[in-house]
Amino acid sequence: MSSIYGNIDDLYLFCKVVEQGSLQQAAEILGLPKSTVSRRLTALETRLDLRLLEKDGRELMPTEIGKLAFENLNSGIEVIESGFESLTEQTSQVFGRVKLSIPHGFYHSFVATTIDQYLKAYPRVQLDLKLNNDRAKPETDRDLLITFDTEGMDEMIARPIFTSRHGFFVSQEYAKSCGGISSPSDLMALEWVAIDKKNKLAIFHNGKLCEEHYVKPRLIVNDIRAAVDAVSRSLGVASLPLKHAKEASNLVQLLPDYHCSERQSFLVYKERKYQPNAVRILIEALLKGSEAWIQRHKK
């Protein structure tokens, strides 16, 4: 279909460039030469007499009018995509690109095995795996996120995965140097290692909140394995998941009857009536993988 906007493909192409932030990445996804993508975008801007995109460092970002155009167009593009994808449901085809963002520490628990099996079973799927602790809110219907923090994601589907219980751990050497620790208040005098910037510490005893304290961490590191390593090297005390702490040979738990609030992890994604097979199957695989992992660690 042609009009003042050019081919409908040009509008689709524009949305993909905004999603990827790069001509090159959009061109690779669409299977087009980069020069063709650039030429068609320039022609679209000329026809509309509007500047839709601009360079921001190495990224290509939408202008203010470009952001408005993307917001107005993208929902329609997703409807078209879902319409085509729903046709493939009847043939059980599994293909396309999926993006999964997860904390690094999750990968070597149950996710790695799940992904290996998934990719071997469905060779037409391309997986973009992001290992980080950033809360990369799903932007498209092919984005998945595993996170402990769902604040600001009320419009998303958040499926519980597992609950992580923490304890207070130090190295054996640090325990000898810090003297007797008989109450949560004694912990506040120690140096702290944290995995986030939240400094309010809620402490529970027998499942009930008993104390709240504020701490000023000496070290903040956004990776649980790095935090365990820092504690192992006697840099201070940290609230660590029991599973990860027990993997370290020289850590000791302080005040084992006390702990921080249990942390619930979630698999987060956008709600969709016609979900791509590749996404739906990966969601099911991750949920089953986490359930199996929980059962193994209960034994």
Order of alpha helices (4+ residues) and beta strands (2+ residues): alpha-alpha-alpha-beta-beta-alpha-beta-alpha-beta-beta-beta-beta-alpha-alpha-beta-beta-beta-beta-alpha-beta-alpha-beta-beta-beta-alpha
